[in-house]
Amino acid sequence: IALPPVPWEKISRVVRTAFLHRRKTLLNALMLGGFDKEQVSAALAACHVKLTARPEELTPKQYVALAMAL
């Protein structure tokens, strides 16, 4: 899979933050991790991910796209 270059630290932070609060929606988990609600909402929309999605529902490629959007 060809993925665009994104700093590993950025992807790692998004994934770690998402799974720290796994029973939460991705939006809420990222907000609890210090990300801005409007920024996360816009990034999820840009990646075609529902606001009600949970961390385990995303593919690795979607996490890369989300990290790029944030």
All heavy atoms as TSV, in Angstrom:
chain	resi	resn	atom	element	x	y	z
A	1	ILE	N	N	0.854	-1.181	0.000
A	1	ILE	CA	C	0.000	0.000	0.000
A	1	ILE	C	C	0.894	1.236	0.000
A	1	ILE	O	O	1.743	1.384	0.865
A	1	ILE	CB	C	-0.899	0.038	1.251
A	1	ILE	CG1	C	-1.824	-1.168	1.265
A	1	ILE	CG2	C	-1.697	1.319	1.300
A	1	ILE	CD1	C	-2.628	-1.273	2.534
A	2	ALA	N	N	0.692	2.093	-0.947
A	2	ALA	CA	C	1.453	3.336	-1.011
A	2	ALA	C	C	0.755	4.392	-0.158
A	2	ALA	O	O	-0.379	4.766	-0.426
A	2	ALA	CB	C	1.558	3.805	-2.447
A	3	LEU	N	N	1.428	4.838	0.876
A	3	LEU	CA	C	0.874	5.856	1.754
A	3	LEU	C	C	1.702	7.122	1.635
A	3	LEU	O	O	2.915	7.059	1.455
A	3	LEU	CB	C	0.884	5.371	3.208
A	3	LEU	CG	C	0.049	4.137	3.504
A	3	LEU	CD1	C	0.278	3.681	4.934
A	3	LEU	CD2	C	-1.423	4.421	3.279
A	4	PRO	N	N	1.059	8.266	1.738
A	4	PRO	CA	C	1.812	9.515	1.662
A	4	PRO	C	C	2.730	9.660	2.869
A	4	PRO	O	O	2.449	9.114	3.929
A	4	PRO	CB	C	0.718	10.587	1.659
A	4	PRO	CG	C	-0.486	9.926	2.196
A	4	PRO	CD	C	-0.351	8.473	1.928
A	5	PRO	N	N	3.816	10.384	2.709
A	5	PRO	CA	C	4.746	10.548	3.826
A	5	PRO	C	C	4.139	11.425	4.926
A	5	PRO	O	O	3.762	12.568	4.688
A	5	PRO	CB	C	5.956	11.225	3.182
A	5	PRO	CG	C	5.425	11.881	1.962
A	5	PRO	CD	C	4.257	11.073	1.503
A	6	VAL	N	N	4.015	10.837	6.087
A	6	VAL	CA	C	3.528	11.548	7.269
A	6	VAL	C	C	4.488	11.188	8.395
A	6	VAL	O	O	4.854	10.019	8.540
A	6	VAL	CB	C	2.093	11.090	7.649
A	6	VAL	CG1	C	1.602	11.819	8.879
A	6	VAL	CG2	C	1.136	11.318	6.493
A	7	PRO	N	N	4.900	12.159	9.185
A	7	PRO	CA	C	5.818	11.836	10.280
A	7	PRO	C	C	5.222	10.763	11.205
A	7	PRO	O	O	4.064	10.845	11.601
A	7	PRO	CB	C	5.977	13.160	11.021
A	7	PRO	CG	C	5.599	14.211	10.032
A	7	PRO	CD	C	4.582	13.578	9.128
A	8	TRP	N	N	6.016	9.760	11.505
A	8	TRP	CA	C	5.563	8.651	12.334
A	8	TRP	C	C	5.043	9.149	13.681
A	8	TRP	O	O	4.074	8.615	14.215
A	8	TRP	CB	C	6.680	7.632	12.526
A	8	TRP	CG	C	6.297	6.587	13.520
A	8	TRP	CD1	C	6.820	6.406	14.761
A	8	TRP	CD2	C	5.270	5.603	13.370
A	8	TRP	NE1	N	6.193	5.360	15.387
A	8	TRP	CE2	C	5.224	4.852	14.557
A	8	TRP	CE3	C	4.372	5.283	12.360
A	8	TRP	CZ2	C	4.336	3.802	14.750
A	8	TRP	CZ3	C	3.484	4.244	12.553
A	8	TRP	CH2	C	3.472	3.515	13.736
A	9	GLU	N	N	5.658	10.160	14.241
A	9	GLU	CA	C	5.241	10.683	15.541
A	9	GLU	C	C	3.797	11.161	15.493
A	9	GLU	O	O	3.042	10.986	16.449
A	9	GLU	CB	C	6.149	11.836	15.989
A	9	GLU	CG	C	7.584	11.433	16.240
A	9	GLU	CD	C	8.400	11.323	14.952
A	9	GLU	OE1	O	8.037	11.925	13.919
A	9	GLU	OE2	O	9.409	10.594	14.984
A	10	LYS	N	N	3.419	11.769	14.391
A	10	LYS	CA	C	2.060	12.283	14.245
A	10	LYS	C	C	1.047	11.137	14.153
A	10	LYS	O	O	0.013	11.153	14.814
A	10	LYS	CB	C	1.974	13.169	13.000
A	10	LYS	CG	C	0.724	13.982	12.922
A	10	LYS	CD	C	0.830	15.014	11.817
A	10	LYS	CE	C	-0.351	15.950	11.884
A	10	LYS	NZ	N	-0.280	16.994	10.891
A	11	ILE	N	N	1.362	10.133	13.346
A	11	ILE	CA	C	0.468	8.977	13.222
A	11	ILE	C	C	0.375	8.256	14.559
A	11	ILE	O	O	-0.713	7.899	15.015
A	11	ILE	CB	C	0.978	8.005	12.137
A	11	ILE	CG1	C	0.970	8.672	10.773
A	11	ILE	CG2	C	0.130	6.733	12.105
A	11	ILE	CD1	C	1.689	7.896	9.699
A	12	SER	N	N	1.497	8.059	15.194
A	12	SER	CA	C	1.549	7.357	16.469
A	12	SER	C	C	0.714	8.067	17.530
A	12	SER	O	O	-0.014	7.430	18.291
A	12	SER	CB	C	2.999	7.242	16.931
A	12	SER	OG	O	3.078	6.604	18.169
A	13	ARG	N	N	0.796	9.381	17.580
A	13	ARG	CA	C	0.027	10.142	18.568
A	13	ARG	C	C	-1.472	9.971	18.341
A	13	ARG	O	O	-2.234	9.772	19.287
A	13	ARG	CB	C	0.396	11.624	18.506
A	13	ARG	CG	C	-0.401	12.439	19.503
A	13	ARG	CD	C	0.017	13.893	19.542
A	13	ARG	NE	N	-0.855	14.602	20.480
A	13	ARG	CZ	C	-1.417	15.759	20.238
A	13	ARG	NH1	N	-1.180	16.383	19.099
A	13	ARG	NH2	N	-2.207	16.325	21.120
A	14	VAL	N	N	-1.901	10.035	17.096
A	14	VAL	CA	C	-3.322	9.887	16.786
A	14	VAL	C	C	-3.806	8.493	17.170
A	14	VAL	O	O	-4.843	8.345	17.825
A	14	VAL	CB	C	-3.600	10.183	15.289
A	14	VAL	CG1	C	-5.021	9.813	14.906
A	14	VAL	CG2	C	-3.337	11.653	14.985
A	15	VAL	N	N	-3.065	7.464	16.801
A	15	VAL	CA	C	-3.475	6.085	17.091
A	15	VAL	C	C	-3.466	5.820	18.592
A	15	VAL	O	O	-4.418	5.254	19.141
A	15	VAL	CB	C	-2.581	5.072	16.340
A	15	VAL	CG1	C	-2.886	3.648	16.766
A	15	VAL	CG2	C	-2.763	5.236	14.841
A	16	ARG	N	N	-2.390	6.218	19.270
A	16	ARG	CA	C	-2.318	6.012	20.724
A	16	ARG	C	C	-3.458	6.705	21.435
A	16	ARG	O	O	-4.103	6.131	22.308
A	16	ARG	CB	C	-0.985	6.545	21.270
A	16	ARG	CG	C	0.113	5.548	21.335
A	16	ARG	CD	C	1.281	6.003	22.217
A	16	ARG	NE	N	1.459	7.440	22.308
A	16	ARG	CZ	C	2.272	8.171	21.548
A	16	ARG	NH1	N	2.977	7.575	20.620
A	16	ARG	NH2	N	2.385	9.455	21.714
A	17	THR	N	N	-3.718	7.944	21.064
A	17	THR	CA	C	-4.791	8.708	21.694
A	17	THR	C	C	-6.143	8.063	21.443
A	17	THR	O	O	-6.975	7.977	22.342
A	17	THR	CB	C	-4.788	10.161	21.174
A	17	THR	OG1	O	-3.508	10.741	21.438
A	17	THR	CG2	C	-5.846	10.995	21.850
A	18	ALA	N	N	-6.366	7.602	20.237
A	18	ALA	CA	C	-7.641	6.971	19.891
A	18	ALA	C	C	-7.896	5.739	20.739
A	18	ALA	O	O	-9.014	5.527	21.221
A	18	ALA	CB	C	-7.657	6.609	18.413
A	19	PHE	N	N	-6.868	4.932	20.942
A	19	PHE	CA	C	-7.069	3.667	21.651
A	19	PHE	C	C	-6.928	3.771	23.162
A	19	PHE	O	O	-7.212	2.813	23.870
A	19	PHE	CB	C	-6.150	2.589	21.082
A	19	PHE	CG	C	-6.674	2.020	19.797
A	19	PHE	CD1	C	-6.245	2.520	18.581
A	19	PHE	CD2	C	-7.631	1.020	19.805
A	19	PHE	CE1	C	-6.742	2.013	17.386
A	19	PHE	CE2	C	-8.142	0.506	18.616
A	19	PHE	CZ	C	-7.695	1.003	17.417
A	20	LEU	N	N	-6.532	4.926	23.663
A	20	LEU	CA	C	-6.523	5.116	25.116
A	20	LEU	C	C	-7.946	5.086	25.671
A	20	LEU	O	O	-8.171	4.701	26.812
A	20	LEU	CB	C	-5.866	6.450	25.484
A	20	LEU	CG	C	-4.356	6.471	25.507
A	20	LEU	CD1	C	-3.856	7.888	25.758
A	20	LEU	CD2	C	-3.824	5.544	26.574
A	21	HIS	N	N	-8.887	5.522	24.876
A	21	HIS	CA	C	-10.290	5.592	25.281
A	21	HIS	C	C	-11.107	4.790	24.280
A	21	HIS	O	O	-12.010	5.310	23.642
A	21	HIS	CB	C	-10.746	7.047	25.320
A	21	HIS	CG	C	-9.870	7.908	26.163
A	21	HIS	ND1	N	-9.906	7.884	27.536
A	21	HIS	CD2	C	-8.898	8.787	25.846
A	21	HIS	CE1	C	-9.014	8.723	28.021
A	21	HIS	NE2	N	-8.378	9.292	27.003
A	22	ARG	N	N	-10.801	3.518	24.165
A	22	ARG	CA	C	-11.349	2.679	23.103
A	22	ARG	C	C	-12.865	2.566	23.137
A	22	ARG	O	O	-13.502	2.380	22.126
A	22	ARG	CB	C	-10.715	1.306	23.177
A	22	ARG	CG	C	-10.865	0.535	21.920
A	22	ARG	CD	C	-10.033	-0.684	21.886
A	22	ARG	NE	N	-9.899	-1.344	23.165
A	22	ARG	CZ	C	-9.464	-2.560	23.291
A	22	ARG	NH1	N	-9.127	-3.240	22.225
A	22	ARG	NH2	N	-9.346	-3.108	24.462
A	23	ARG	N	N	-13.479	2.647	24.290
A	23	ARG	CA	C	-14.937	2.517	24.356
A	23	ARG	C	C	-15.648	3.814	23.984
A	23	ARG	O	O	-16.864	3.859	23.923
A	23	ARG	CB	C	-15.364	2.057	25.741
A	23	ARG	CG	C	-14.921	0.644	26.012
A	23	ARG	CD	C	-15.390	0.185	27.364
A	23	ARG	NE	N	-15.034	-1.192	27.541
A	23	ARG	CZ	C	-15.910	-2.170	27.607
A	23	ARG	NH1	N	-17.190	-1.915	27.540
A	23	ARG	NH2	N	-15.513	-3.402	27.768
A	24	LYS	N	N	-14.882	4.842	23.757
A	24	LYS	CA	C	-15.438	6.124	23.325
A	24	LYS	C	C	-15.459	6.178	21.802
A	24	LYS	O	O	-14.791	5.415	21.129
A	24	LYS	CB	C	-14.565	7.284	23.834
A	24	LYS	CG	C	-14.432	7.376	25.327
A	24	LYS	CD	C	-15.630	8.050	25.901
A	24	LYS	CE	C	-15.444	8.283	27.397
A	24	LYS	NZ	N	-16.670	8.712	28.013
A	25	THR	N	N	-16.230	7.142	21.285
A	25	THR	CA	C	-16.153	7.367	19.845
A	25	THR	C	C	-14.785	7.973	19.557
A	25	THR	O	O	-14.128	8.521	20.445
A	25	THR	CB	C	-17.252	8.323	19.359
A	25	THR	OG1	O	-17.071	9.598	19.985
A	25	THR	CG2	C	-18.642	7.778	19.640
A	26	LEU	N	N	-14.370	7.894	18.322
A	26	LEU	CA	C	-13.074	8.437	17.932
A	26	LEU	C	C	-13.024	9.941	18.208
A	26	LEU	O	O	-12.021	10.449	18.711
A	26	LEU	CB	C	-12.822	8.147	16.455
A	26	LEU	CG	C	-11.456	8.462	15.916
A	26	LEU	CD1	C	-10.370	7.731	16.692
A	26	LEU	CD2	C	-11.375	8.089	14.456
A	27	LEU	N	N	-14.106	10.631	17.917
A	27	LEU	CA	C	-14.179	12.070	18.175
A	27	LEU	C	C	-13.925	12.361	19.649
A	27	LEU	O	O	-13.083	13.185	20.004
A	27	LEU	CB	C	-15.540	12.614	17.739
A	27	LEU	CG	C	-15.842	14.067	18.092
A	27	LEU	CD1	C	-14.910	15.009	17.354
A	27	LEU	CD2	C	-17.280	14.404	17.769
A	28	ASN	N	N	-14.644	11.683	20.531
A	28	ASN	CA	C	-14.488	11.926	21.968
A	28	ASN	C	C	-13.113	11.511	22.477
A	28	ASN	O	O	-12.520	12.202	23.312
A	28	ASN	CB	C	-15.579	11.196	22.756
A	28	ASN	CG	C	-16.922	11.855	22.591
A	28	ASN	OD1	O	-17.019	13.040	22.327
A	28	ASN	ND2	N	-17.980	11.079	22.740
A	29	ALA	N	N	-12.591	10.402	21.979
A	29	ALA	CA	C	-11.274	9.941	22.419
A	29	ALA	C	C	-10.195	10.954	22.049
A	29	ALA	O	O	-9.332	11.270	22.870
A	29	ALA	CB	C	-10.961	8.581	21.802
A	30	LEU	N	N	-10.263	11.479	20.831
A	30	LEU	CA	C	-9.261	12.464	20.414
A	30	LEU	C	C	-9.423	13.773	21.174
A	30	LEU	O	O	-8.430	14.424	21.507
A	30	LEU	CB	C	-9.339	12.682	18.900
A	30	LEU	CG	C	-8.894	11.476	18.058
A	30	LEU	CD1	C	-9.135	11.739	16.579
A	30	LEU	CD2	C	-7.443	11.120	18.315
A	31	MET	N	N	-10.658	14.153	21.467
A	31	MET	CA	C	-10.874	15.360	22.266
A	31	MET	C	C	-10.303	15.180	23.671
A	31	MET	O	O	-9.675	16.091	24.212
A	31	MET	CB	C	-12.362	15.704	22.340
A	31	MET	CG	C	-12.889	16.302	21.064
A	31	MET	SD	S	-14.671	16.609	21.041
A	31	MET	CE	C	-15.148	16.710	22.717
A	32	LEU	N	N	-10.517	14.004	24.289
A	32	LEU	CA	C	-9.958	13.732	25.615
A	32	LEU	C	C	-8.435	13.748	25.574
A	32	LEU	O	O	-7.790	14.016	26.585
A	32	LEU	CB	C	-10.451	12.382	26.134
A	32	LEU	CG	C	-11.905	12.336	26.591
A	32	LEU	CD1	C	-12.334	10.897	26.869
A	32	LEU	CD2	C	-12.104	13.189	27.830
A	33	GLY	N	N	-7.868	13.465	24.414
A	33	GLY	CA	C	-6.418	13.464	24.243
A	33	GLY	C	C	-5.836	14.823	23.910
A	33	GLY	O	O	-4.651	14.945	23.632
A	34	GLY	N	N	-6.667	15.854	23.891
A	34	GLY	CA	C	-6.162	17.206	23.701
A	34	GLY	C	C	-6.355	17.807	22.321
A	34	GLY	O	O	-5.924	18.927	22.068
A	35	PHE	N	N	-6.996	17.070	21.420
A	35	PHE	CA	C	-7.261	17.628	20.097
A	35	PHE	C	C	-8.505	18.509	20.142
A	35	PHE	O	O	-9.422	18.270	20.928
A	35	PHE	CB	C	-7.479	16.500	19.070
A	35	PHE	CG	C	-6.228	15.756	18.712
A	35	PHE	CD1	C	-5.858	14.620	19.404
A	35	PHE	CD2	C	-5.417	16.190	17.675
A	35	PHE	CE1	C	-4.710	13.915	19.080
A	35	PHE	CE2	C	-4.264	15.498	17.335
A	35	PHE	CZ	C	-3.916	14.360	18.044
A	36	ASP	N	N	-8.540	19.524	19.311
A	36	ASP	CA	C	-9.652	20.458	19.234
A	36	ASP	C	C	-10.862	19.812	18.543
A	36	ASP	O	O	-10.717	19.168	17.502
A	36	ASP	CB	C	-9.211	21.700	18.452
A	36	ASP	CG	C	-10.315	22.719	18.316
A	36	ASP	OD1	O	-10.698	23.308	19.338
A	36	ASP	OD2	O	-10.785	22.905	17.173
A	37	LYS	N	N	-12.056	19.998	19.124
A	37	LYS	CA	C	-13.265	19.348	18.605
A	37	LYS	C	C	-13.555	19.726	17.157
A	37	LYS	O	O	-13.861	18.860	16.335
A	37	LYS	CB	C	-14.472	19.707	19.473
A	37	LYS	CG	C	-15.743	19.038	19.008
A	37	LYS	CD	C	-16.927	19.368	19.905
A	37	LYS	CE	C	-18.165	18.630	19.413
A	37	LYS	NZ	N	-19.288	18.810	20.315
A	38	GLU	N	N	-13.475	21.000	16.818
A	38	GLU	CA	C	-13.770	21.441	15.457
A	38	GLU	C	C	-12.758	20.880	14.466
A	38	GLU	O	O	-13.108	20.473	13.361
A	38	GLU	CB	C	-13.812	22.971	15.362
A	38	GLU	CG	C	-15.017	23.601	16.035
A	38	GLU	CD	C	-14.900	23.675	17.559
A	38	GLU	OE1	O	-13.758	23.750	18.072
A	38	GLU	OE2	O	-15.938	23.631	18.227
A	39	GLN	N	N	-11.509	20.845	14.883
A	39	GLN	CA	C	-10.446	20.316	14.032
A	39	GLN	C	C	-10.651	18.815	13.776
A	39	GLN	O	O	-10.514	18.347	12.648
A	39	GLN	CB	C	-9.101	20.534	14.719
A	39	GLN	CG	C	-7.985	20.868	13.804
A	39	GLN	CD	C	-6.706	21.157	14.581
A	39	GLN	OE1	O	-6.597	20.898	15.776
A	39	GLN	NE2	N	-5.734	21.693	13.883
A	40	VAL	N	N	-10.996	18.085	14.838
A	40	VAL	CA	C	-11.229	16.646	14.700
A	40	VAL	C	C	-12.445	16.391	13.829
A	40	VAL	O	O	-12.418	15.536	12.937
A	40	VAL	CB	C	-11.386	15.970	16.078
A	40	VAL	CG1	C	-11.795	14.514	15.927
A	40	VAL	CG2	C	-10.103	16.079	16.883
A	41	SER	N	N	-13.520	17.131	14.056
A	41	SER	CA	C	-14.739	16.961	13.255
A	41	SER	C	C	-14.458	17.199	11.779
A	41	SER	O	O	-14.895	16.427	10.921
A	41	SER	CB	C	-15.833	17.926	13.727
A	41	SER	OG	O	-16.221	17.635	15.034
A	42	ALA	N	N	-13.716	18.261	11.490
A	42	ALA	CA	C	-13.387	18.574	10.099
A	42	ALA	C	C	-12.481	17.500	9.495
A	42	ALA	O	O	-12.658	17.105	8.340
A	42	ALA	CB	C	-12.704	19.938	10.017
A	43	ALA	N	N	-11.519	17.011	10.267
A	43	ALA	CA	C	-10.598	15.979	9.776
A	43	ALA	C	C	-11.349	14.676	9.500
A	43	ALA	O	O	-11.117	14.026	8.482
A	43	ALA	CB	C	-9.481	15.744	10.784
A	44	LEU	N	N	-12.260	14.302	10.394
A	44	LEU	CA	C	-13.050	13.082	10.189
A	44	LEU	C	C	-13.906	13.208	8.936
A	44	LEU	O	O	-13.998	12.277	8.136
A	44	LEU	CB	C	-13.911	12.781	11.411
A	44	LEU	CG	C	-13.162	12.324	12.664
A	44	LEU	CD1	C	-14.104	12.255	13.855
A	44	LEU	CD2	C	-12.482	10.987	12.439
A	45	ALA	N	N	-14.520	14.367	8.751
A	45	ALA	CA	C	-15.346	14.592	7.562
A	45	ALA	C	C	-14.494	14.520	6.300
A	45	ALA	O	O	-14.897	13.908	5.304
A	45	ALA	CB	C	-16.059	15.934	7.659
A	46	ALA	N	N	-13.303	15.103	6.341
A	46	ALA	CA	C	-12.414	15.087	5.180
A	46	ALA	C	C	-11.963	13.667	4.839
A	46	ALA	O	O	-11.699	13.368	3.675
A	46	ALA	CB	C	-11.193	15.971	5.448
A	47	CYS	N	N	-11.902	12.801	5.841
A	47	CYS	CA	C	-11.477	11.412	5.631
A	47	CYS	C	C	-12.661	10.475	5.411
A	47	CYS	O	O	-12.480	9.254	5.358
A	47	CYS	CB	C	-10.672	10.935	6.836
A	47	CYS	SG	S	-9.156	11.855	7.080
A	48	HIS	N	N	-13.853	11.036	5.330
A	48	HIS	CA	C	-15.075	10.255	5.121
A	48	HIS	C	C	-15.296	9.233	6.231
A	48	HIS	O	O	-15.666	8.089	5.978
A	48	HIS	CB	C	-15.069	9.558	3.750
A	48	HIS	CG	C	-14.821	10.503	2.624
A	48	HIS	ND1	N	-15.752	11.431	2.217
A	48	HIS	CD2	C	-13.733	10.689	1.841
A	48	HIS	CE1	C	-15.252	12.135	1.223
A	48	HIS	NE2	N	-14.027	11.708	0.976
A	49	VAL	N	N	-15.044	9.669	7.474
A	49	VAL	CA	C	-15.249	8.826	8.647
A	49	VAL	C	C	-16.408	9.425	9.436
A	49	VAL	O	O	-16.434	10.637	9.694
A	49	VAL	CB	C	-13.975	8.767	9.534
A	49	VAL	CG1	C	-14.232	7.985	10.806
A	49	VAL	CG2	C	-12.820	8.173	8.754
A	50	LYS	N	N	-17.357	8.572	9.832
A	50	LYS	CA	C	-18.509	9.041	10.601
A	50	LYS	C	C	-18.056	9.584	11.951
A	50	LYS	O	O	-17.101	9.080	12.542
A	50	LYS	CB	C	-19.507	7.905	10.843
A	50	LYS	CG	C	-20.125	7.333	9.596
A	50	LYS	CD	C	-21.152	6.274	9.931
A	50	LYS	CE	C	-20.450	5.077	10.583
A	50	LYS	NZ	N	-21.342	3.968	10.876
A	51	LEU	N	N	-18.765	10.593	12.450
A	51	LEU	CA	C	-18.445	11.150	13.762
A	51	LEU	C	C	-18.691	10.139	14.873
A	51	LEU	O	O	-18.158	10.280	15.967
A	51	LEU	CB	C	-19.268	12.417	14.025
A	51	LEU	CG	C	-18.947	13.618	13.139
A	51	LEU	CD1	C	-19.884	14.775	13.466
A	51	LEU	CD2	C	-17.507	14.052	13.319
A	52	THR	N	N	-19.494	9.132	14.605
A	52	THR	CA	C	-19.806	8.117	15.605
A	52	THR	C	C	-18.889	6.894	15.524
A	52	THR	O	O	-19.081	5.924	16.258
A	52	THR	CB	C	-21.266	7.652	15.457
A	52	THR	OG1	O	-21.456	7.151	14.130
A	52	THR	CG2	C	-22.238	8.791	15.727
A	53	ALA	N	N	-17.889	6.945	14.650
A	53	ALA	CA	C	-16.976	5.809	14.481
A	53	ALA	C	C	-16.158	5.590	15.743
A	53	ALA	O	O	-15.815	6.528	16.458
A	53	ALA	CB	C	-16.053	6.044	13.301
A	54	ARG	N	N	-15.840	4.333	16.000
A	54	ARG	CA	C	-14.983	3.966	17.120
A	54	ARG	C	C	-13.589	3.644	16.577
A	54	ARG	O	O	-13.428	3.299	15.408
A	54	ARG	CB	C	-15.577	2.781	17.859
A	54	ARG	CG	C	-16.940	3.130	18.423
A	54	ARG	CD	C	-17.340	2.219	19.551
A	54	ARG	NE	N	-18.664	2.576	20.052
A	54	ARG	CZ	C	-18.897	3.488	20.992
A	54	ARG	NH1	N	-17.892	4.136	21.526
A	54	ARG	NH2	N	-20.111	3.757	21.394
A	55	PRO	N	N	-12.563	3.784	17.418
A	55	PRO	CA	C	-11.186	3.605	16.946
A	55	PRO	C	C	-10.927	2.302	16.200
A	55	PRO	O	O	-10.201	2.284	15.209
A	55	PRO	CB	C	-10.357	3.666	18.228
A	55	PRO	CG	C	-11.172	4.519	19.139
A	55	PRO	CD	C	-12.599	4.178	18.826
A	56	GLU	N	N	-11.526	1.211	16.649
A	56	GLU	CA	C	-11.258	-0.088	16.028
A	56	GLU	C	C	-11.885	-0.242	14.647
A	56	GLU	O	O	-11.600	-1.199	13.938
A	56	GLU	CB	C	-11.709	-1.229	16.945
A	56	GLU	CG	C	-13.182	-1.246	17.270
A	56	GLU	CD	C	-13.567	-0.428	18.500
A	56	GLU	OE1	O	-12.761	0.379	18.985
A	56	GLU	OE2	O	-14.704	-0.605	18.951
A	57	GLU	N	N	-12.721	0.697	14.238
A	57	GLU	CA	C	-13.387	0.622	12.942
A	57	GLU	C	C	-12.545	1.173	11.786
A	57	GLU	O	O	-12.845	0.903	10.628
A	57	GLU	CB	C	-14.722	1.374	12.984
A	57	GLU	CG	C	-15.727	0.777	13.943
A	57	GLU	CD	C	-16.996	1.603	14.056
A	57	GLU	OE1	O	-17.187	2.540	13.265
A	57	GLU	OE2	O	-17.790	1.319	14.964
A	58	LEU	N	N	-11.504	1.935	12.092
A	58	LEU	CA	C	-10.693	2.544	11.038
A	58	LEU	C	C	-9.603	1.616	10.550
A	58	LEU	O	O	-9.075	0.804	11.307
A	58	LEU	CB	C	-10.053	3.839	11.531
A	58	LEU	CG	C	-10.890	5.104	11.386
A	58	LEU	CD1	C	-12.081	5.075	12.293
A	58	LEU	CD2	C	-10.053	6.314	11.637
A	59	THR	N	N	-9.263	1.760	9.288
A	59	THR	CA	C	-8.158	1.008	8.702
A	59	THR	C	C	-6.861	1.790	8.926
A	59	THR	O	O	-6.894	2.994	9.217
A	59	THR	CB	C	-8.370	0.829	7.188
A	59	THR	OG1	O	-8.309	2.124	6.569
A	59	THR	CG2	C	-9.692	0.151	6.881
A	60	PRO	N	N	-5.718	1.131	8.778
A	60	PRO	CA	C	-4.449	1.873	8.896
A	60	PRO	C	C	-4.374	3.049	7.925
A	60	PRO	O	O	-3.891	4.128	8.283
A	60	PRO	CB	C	-3.394	0.814	8.572
A	60	PRO	CG	C	-4.029	-0.467	9.002
A	60	PRO	CD	C	-5.486	-0.308	8.647
A	61	LYS	N	N	-4.869	2.860	6.722
A	61	LYS	CA	C	-4.840	3.942	5.739
A	61	LYS	C	C	-5.688	5.128	6.212
A	61	LYS	O	O	-5.319	6.286	6.017
A	61	LYS	CB	C	-5.341	3.420	4.394
A	61	LYS	CG	C	-5.129	4.371	3.262
A	61	LYS	CD	C	-5.472	3.719	1.941
A	61	LYS	CE	C	-5.174	4.670	0.803
A	61	LYS	NZ	N	-5.447	4.068	-0.492
A	62	GLN	N	N	-6.818	4.863	6.847
A	62	GLN	CA	C	-7.660	5.939	7.367
A	62	GLN	C	C	-6.959	6.681	8.502
A	62	GLN	O	O	-7.099	7.892	8.631
A	62	GLN	CB	C	-9.002	5.396	7.845
A	62	GLN	CG	C	-9.928	5.012	6.710
A	62	GLN	CD	C	-11.200	4.359	7.214
A	62	GLN	OE1	O	-11.162	3.407	7.982
A	62	GLN	NE2	N	-12.326	4.884	6.767
A	63	TYR	N	N	-6.185	5.963	9.317
A	63	TYR	CA	C	-5.420	6.628	10.382
A	63	TYR	C	C	-4.350	7.543	9.809
A	63	TYR	O	O	-4.119	8.631	10.323
A	63	TYR	CB	C	-4.805	5.616	11.362
A	63	TYR	CG	C	-5.750	5.258	12.471
A	63	TYR	CD1	C	-6.358	4.021	12.524
A	63	TYR	CD2	C	-6.063	6.168	13.479
A	63	TYR	CE1	C	-7.234	3.686	13.532
A	63	TYR	CE2	C	-6.948	5.860	14.489
A	63	TYR	CZ	C	-7.523	4.613	14.515
A	63	TYR	OH	O	-8.404	4.309	15.522
A	64	VAL	N	N	-3.709	7.130	8.746
A	64	VAL	CA	C	-2.717	7.982	8.088
A	64	VAL	C	C	-3.399	9.233	7.535
A	64	VAL	O	O	-2.910	10.346	7.738
A	64	VAL	CB	C	-1.973	7.218	6.968
A	64	VAL	CG1	C	-1.102	8.160	6.157
A	64	VAL	CG2	C	-1.144	6.089	7.556
A	65	ALA	N	N	-4.530	9.056	6.891
A	65	ALA	CA	C	-5.276	10.200	6.336
A	65	ALA	C	C	-5.730	11.130	7.461
A	65	ALA	O	O	-5.651	12.358	7.337
A	65	ALA	CB	C	-6.471	9.719	5.530
A	66	LEU	N	N	-6.178	10.561	8.564
A	66	LEU	CA	C	-6.616	11.368	9.706
A	66	LEU	C	C	-5.455	12.149	10.300
A	66	LEU	O	O	-5.583	13.341	10.601
A	66	LEU	CB	C	-7.257	10.460	10.762
A	66	LEU	CG	C	-7.840	11.144	11.993
A	66	LEU	CD1	C	-8.915	12.152	11.606
A	66	LEU	CD2	C	-8.398	10.108	12.944
A	67	ALA	N	N	-4.309	11.499	10.448
A	67	ALA	CA	C	-3.120	12.185	10.969
A	67	ALA	C	C	-2.721	13.340	10.051
A	67	ALA	O	O	-2.353	14.417	10.515
A	67	ALA	CB	C	-1.968	11.200	11.134
A	68	MET	N	N	-2.813	13.122	8.740
A	68	MET	CA	C	-2.486	14.191	7.791
A	68	MET	C	C	-3.480	15.351	7.929
A	68	MET	O	O	-3.086	16.514	7.865
A	68	MET	CB	C	-2.540	13.658	6.361
A	68	MET	CG	C	-1.390	12.792	5.974
A	68	MET	SD	S	-1.536	12.121	4.315
A	68	MET	CE	C	-1.917	13.553	3.346
A	69	ALA	N	N	-4.755	15.032	8.124
A	69	ALA	CA	C	-5.780	16.062	8.214
A	69	ALA	C	C	-5.693	16.855	9.504
A	69	ALA	O	O	-6.093	18.012	9.551
A	69	ALA	CB	C	-7.163	15.427	8.080
A	70	LEU	N	N	-5.165	16.232	10.543
A	70	LEU	CA	C	-5.024	16.942	11.821
A	70	LEU	C	C	-3.735	17.734	11.832
A	70	LEU	O	O	-3.500	18.578	12.595
A	70	LEU	CB	C	-5.044	15.939	12.983
A	70	LEU	CG	C	-6.398	15.322	13.277
A	70	LEU	CD1	C	-6.246	14.205	14.307
A	70	LEU	CD2	C	-7.376	16.363	13.796
